[in-house]
C-alpha cells in the first residue's frame, strides 16, 4: 500500500496533489460521478434495510446530503439509529468485469437539519445544484434535509486495490 493512501490531512484542506494517490483520485472521481447511493439503515427491530437515495456533497462541511420523506422507512430508521452506511458504486453498464467495479462503503452518522435553519438552506442549494429535478421535493413539507457525516470508509477500486479510508482523508477528498 502506498503510504499516501492512508496519510491524514487536515479536515479543512483538500489533499495536496503531491500526497494524493491513484486510489485517492479514483475515490474522488467516483463520489462526484455517481448521483445515487445505497443507504443501509437499521430498522426499529434491529434488522438491516436498504434503499436508494440521490445525494450531494457539502465540500465545506464534509457531509453527504440527502433529502428524505417522513413517510420513508429509512427516515424512521435514521431517527432511531443515526448510524448507517452508504454504498456508492461505479455503474455496471459497459463494464468488462462486474467483479472489479470501483466502489466505496462509507460509515456515516445522520443529523437532521432544522427546516428553516442556515444548514438546511445550504443543503438545499448544494442538492439542487446537483439534482435540479429535486426542486419539487424541496417544497414538500414532509421532506427533511439530512446530513450524513462520514466516519470512515472501505474503498475497492478493482482487484487487489482495496483500502480503509479514515474520515479525515475521505472528507478531504470530497473537497478536492
N, C-alpha and C positions, 0 to 999 in steps of 0.2 A: 504494500500500500504506500502511496506517495505521502510523505509527511504533511503536505499541504492539504490532503483530503480531510484531515481532522484538526488542523490548526485553527484555534478560535480567533475570531475577530470581534472588535467591539460592536455592540448592537447598533450603534448609530452610523457606523461607516460601512459602505459596501466592501466586499472582499477585494483588496487590491489585485489588479491584474497579475502582478508578479507572484502572488500567493495562490492564485486560482488554479485548480487542476482541471483536467479534461472532464472528470466527473462533476465538478462544480458547474462547468459550462453546460453539460448535459442536463443537470438538475434545474438550473436557472431557465434554460430554454423550455423544458417540459412544463414548469409552473406557468410560464407565460403562454405557451402554445395551446394548452388544453383549457376548456371552458367549464367543464363539469368534473365533479369528483364523486366518488362513492363515499357516503358518510356512514360510518359504523357507530351505532349507539347501543346502549344497554337499556332494555325496557324496565318497566316497574317491577317485574318479576325476576329480573336479573338475567334475562335471555338476550342474546345478541339480535340486532336488527340492522338492516342496511337500506339505504335509499340513495337516490342520485340528486345532487344539488349543483346548480350553477354557482360559481364563486368568482370573487375578485380579490386582488391582493392590495393590502394597505402598506405601501413601502415605508411610510413614515413610522407606523406603529409596529409593523412586522406581523400583522394579523391577516388571516384569511377571512373574508366577509361573505356571509350567506344571508339570503332573505327567505325566511320560512314562516309558514302559516301556523297559527294557533291550532288549526284543525289537524295538522300533520302529526303523526305518531312521533316522529323524531323530535318535535318541539317539546312534547311532554317528557320524552326520554332525557333530553338535554337539561331540562329544568330539574329533573330528579337526579340525574347523574351527569354532571357537566363534562366529565372526562369522556372523550370519544376518539375516533380515528378517521382520517381521510385517506383514501387511495386515489392517487392521480396517476393515470396510465396512458402511455402512448397508444394511439389508435391502431387497431389491427388491420385496417384496410390497406392492402398492398404490402403487408409485412411478409418477408420471406420465411420467417420463423416466429410464430407467436410466443414461443418459449423465451425468446430474447428481447421481448418488448421492454422498453425503458419504463420504469415506474417508481413511485415513492409512496410509502405508507408513513403518514405523519400523525404522531400522537398530539392531541390538542385538548385544550380546556376552553369551554364555551362560556361567554358572558353575553348577556342581552343588553343592548344599548337602550337607554331611555328614549322613548318615541320622539320627544321634542328636544333632546339634548344635542350638543355640538358633535358628539361622536356619531350619532345617527345621521346628522346632516353630512358629515364627512363620508360615512359608509355609503350613503345613497349616491353621492357624487361619484365615488370610485366605482361602485357597482354598475350604475347606469352608463358610465363611460365605457365599460366593458360589455354590458348587456343592455343596449338601448330598448330592446323589446320588453325588458323587465319594468318599464315605466308604469305599466298598468298595475303591477304588484306593489310598487312603491306607494300607490294611492289607496290600497286596501287596508282597512283599519285592523284586520286580524293578523296581518303580517308583521314580523319583527326583524330588525337588523341584529344579526348575531355575529360576534367576533370570535373566531377560533384561534386561540393563541398557541402557536407551535411549542411543544415541549421537547421534541426530538423526532428523529425520522430514521427510516431504513430505506436506502436507495438501492435499486437494482438497475443497472444500465447495460445489461446483457450478460452473457456467460462469463463468469469469473470477474465480474465488475460489480461488486456489491459492497456496501459500507453502511455504517451507522453515521448519522449526521447529528451533531448536537444542536440545540435550539439557537444558540448564538450564530453558528455558521449558517444554518438554514435561513434565519431572518436576514442575515447579511446578503445571502444570495437572492432573496426576494427583492432586495433593494437594488441589486446590481443591474 
